[in-house]
């Protein structure tokens, strides 16, 4: 259901609106999260006219978690 919802959002915005999507997964791995048919259509629409920004470096959230900062566990 979530994969179909994401696809519908992207499809509705396709060539009409801008979308920003952040993920730690390469688009070629999306088919491990969802049906291959939906993943293929989703990646096709996302990558057409896309500006891909690849970042490198340490995760700020991971650094904070390792330093005991950030999220406090629920009691």
N, C-alpha and C positions, 0 to 999 in steps of 0.2 A: 504493500500500500504506500509506503514512504517513497519507494523508487518511482512509482507511477505518479505520485504527487509532485516530486521534483521534476520529472519529465514534463508534466503538464505546465508547471511554472515556466520552465525554460522554453517550451514550445510556444506558450502564450506571448512570451517576450521576444521570441526569435524575430530578428530584423525589425522590431518595433521599439524596443527599449534596451537599455544597457543593463547588464548584470555583472556583479562581482561575485566570484566564487573562490573560496579559500579551502584548500584541501592538502593533506599531507600524502595523498595518493596520486600516483601518475594516472592520467586518464585511461591508459591501457589496462589498468587493474580494476576499473569500474565494474567489469563483468564478473568479478569475484564477489561483489556486493549485491548485484541485482541480476535479473534475467538478461541474457546476452542481447536479445532484441531491443530491450529498453535501453541498455547500456550503450549499444551502438548508436541508436538514434539520439540519445542524450549527448554523447560525446561529439557526434556530427554537428549538432546545433550549437554546442558550446564552443567548439574550435573554429567554426566558420566565422571569419572576421575577428577572431580573438587576438588579444594582446596578452601573451603569456609572460608572467613575471615569476622567475624562479629565484628564490632566496636561499641563502646558505648561512649557516651559523648555528649557534646554540639557541635552544628554546628558552625564552625568558621564563615561561611557566615552569619548565623543568628545573631551571636553576633556582627559582624561588622555592619550589617544593623540596629540593635537596637541601636548601638552606633553612628549611623550617618556616618559610614565609608563605604567604598566599592563602590558599583554601584551608579552612579549619574544618576538621572532620565533624560530622554531626554526632551529637551525644545521645 
